[in-house]
């Protein structure tokens, strides 16, 4: 006994099978492209993470160098040779500036600002050092003049000449 609509049943089965195969194919394609997209995104994330890690490490190195620079700058006026210390601070500042030049400016804005402040600090400190040297010279000249005045006054007193003050 064969059904009367046997041809329609087979045609419906083939139609259903075609739709099912198309849905399976679409599902497999969606899954394939989803995994490709995920892999691409993961690779991008890994690349960005490595880039950010490199930047982070360089920023930490800069922070350590700047801390060292400020430690040296804090040693001014502590019975050390200020000229030698200023030379060391200036050299460290130049090293920091050369390593900053290799990095993106938006990653090192704070360091650039600090280095410009160090420039100001060093110029002021150098001016203070020069004024201190000048003050010491003037003070030595004043002491010498006072000693010469005392010597002259003694000689005049010994010679019988009195000087009214």
C-alpha positions as CSV (number, residue, x, y, z in Angstrom):
1,X,0.0,0.0,0.0
2,X,1.5,3.1,-1.2
3,X,0.1,6.4,-0.1
4,X,-1.5,8.5,-2.8
5,X,0.6,11.6,-2.1
6,X,3.9,9.7,-2.0
7,X,5.5,12.2,-4.4
8,X,4.5,15.1,-2.3
9,X,5.8,13.4,0.8
10,X,9.2,12.8,-0.7
11,X,9.2,16.3,-2.1
12,X,8.5,17.7,1.4
13,X,11.2,15.5,2.9
14,X,13.7,16.8,0.3
15,X,12.6,20.3,1.0
16,X,12.9,19.8,4.8
17,X,16.3,18.2,4.3
18,X,17.4,21.2,2.2
19,X,16.3,23.7,4.8
20,X,17.9,21.6,7.5
21,X,21.2,21.4,5.6
22,X,21.0,25.2,4.9
23,X,20.4,25.9,8.6
24,X,23.2,23.6,9.6
25,X,25.5,25.2,7.0
26,X,24.5,28.7,8.3
27,X,25.1,27.6,11.9
28,X,28.5,26.1,11.0
29,X,29.5,29.3,9.1
30,X,28.3,31.5,12.0
31,X,30.3,29.4,14.4
32,X,33.4,29.4,12.1
33,X,33.3,33.2,11.6
34,X,32.6,33.7,15.4
35,X,35.7,31.7,16.3
36,X,37.8,33.6,13.7
37,X,36.6,36.9,15.1
38,X,37.3,35.8,18.7
39,X,40.8,34.6,17.7
40,X,41.5,38.0,16.0
41,X,40.2,39.9,19.0
42,X,42.2,37.8,21.4
43,X,45.3,38.4,19.3
44,X,44.7,42.1,19.3
45,X,44.1,42.1,23.0
46,X,47.3,40.2,23.6
47,X,49.2,42.6,21.4
48,X,47.8,45.6,23.2
49,X,48.5,44.0,26.5
50,X,52.1,43.4,25.6
51,X,52.4,47.0,24.4
52,X,50.8,48.3,27.6
53,X,53.1,46.1,29.6
54,X,56.2,47.5,27.8
55,X,55.0,51.1,28.4
56,X,54.3,50.2,32.1
57,X,57.7,48.8,32.5
58,X,59.4,51.8,30.9
59,X,57.3,54.2,33.0
60,X,58.3,52.4,36.1
61,X,62.0,52.6,35.1
62,X,61.5,56.3,34.5
63,X,59.8,56.7,37.9
64,X,62.8,55.0,39.5
65,X,65.2,57.2,37.7
66,X,63.3,60.3,38.6
67,X,63.2,59.2,42.3
68,X,67.0,58.8,42.1
69,X,67.3,62.2,40.6
70,X,65.2,63.8,43.3
71,X,67.2,61.9,45.9
72,X,70.4,63.5,44.5
73,X,68.7,66.9,44.3
74,X,67.8,66.5,48.0
75,X,71.4,66.2,48.9
76,X,72.2,69.8,48.0
77,X,73.5,71.9,51.0
78,X,74.5,68.7,52.9
79,X,78.3,69.3,53.1
80,X,78.8,67.7,49.7
81,X,80.4,69.4,46.7
82,X,77.5,71.2,45.2
83,X,79.1,71.6,41.8
84,X,79.8,67.9,41.6
85,X,76.3,67.1,42.8
86,X,74.8,69.5,40.3
87,X,76.8,67.8,37.5
88,X,75.5,64.3,38.6
89,X,71.9,65.6,38.7
90,X,72.3,67.2,35.3
91,X,73.7,64.0,33.9
92,X,70.9,62.0,35.3
93,X,68.4,64.5,34.0
94,X,69.9,64.2,30.5
95,X,69.7,60.4,30.7
96,X,66.1,60.6,31.6
97,X,65.4,63.1,28.8
98,X,67.0,60.8,26.2
99,X,64.9,57.9,27.3
100,X,61.7,60.1,27.3
101,X,62.4,61.0,23.7
102,X,61.9,57.4,22.6
103,X,58.4,57.2,24.1
104,X,55.1,58.6,23.1
105,X,54.6,62.0,24.6
106,X,51.2,61.2,26.0
107,X,52.7,58.4,28.0
108,X,55.3,60.6,29.6
109,X,53.6,63.9,30.1
110,X,54.3,63.9,33.9
111,X,57.9,63.0,33.4
112,X,58.3,65.9,30.9
113,X,56.7,68.3,33.3
114,X,59.0,67.1,36.1
115,X,62.1,67.5,33.9
116,X,61.1,71.0,33.0
117,X,60.8,71.7,36.8
118,X,64.2,70.2,37.3
119,X,65.6,72.6,34.7
120,X,64.2,75.5,36.7
121,X,65.4,74.0,39.9
122,X,69.0,73.5,38.6
123,X,69.1,77.0,37.2
124,X,68.0,78.5,40.5
125,X,70.3,76.3,42.4
126,X,73.2,77.3,40.2
127,X,72.3,81.0,40.7
128,X,72.2,80.4,44.5
129,X,75.6,78.7,44.3
130,X,77.1,81.5,42.3
131,X,75.7,84.1,44.8
132,X,77.0,82.1,47.7
133,X,80.5,82.1,46.2
134,X,80.3,85.8,45.6
135,X,79.0,86.3,49.1
136,X,82.0,84.3,50.5
137,X,84.4,86.4,48.4
138,X,82.9,89.7,49.6
139,X,82.9,88.4,53.2
140,X,86.6,87.4,52.9
141,X,87.3,90.8,51.5
142,X,85.4,92.5,54.3
143,X,87.3,90.4,56.9
144,X,90.6,91.3,55.3
145,X,89.6,95.0,55.3
146,X,88.7,94.8,59.0
147,X,92.0,93.1,59.8
148,X,93.9,95.7,57.8
149,X,92.0,98.4,59.6
150,X,92.9,96.9,63.0
151,X,96.5,96.6,61.9
152,X,96.6,100.2,60.8
153,X,95.0,101.4,64.0
154,X,97.5,99.5,66.1
155,X,100.4,100.9,64.2
156,X,99.0,104.4,64.6
157,X,98.5,103.9,68.3
158,X,102.0,102.5,68.7
159,X,103.4,105.4,66.8
160,X,101.8,107.9,69.2
161,X,99.2,109.1,66.9
162,X,95.6,108.6,68.1
163,X,92.7,108.3,65.8
164,X,89.4,109.6,66.8
165,X,86.5,107.5,65.8
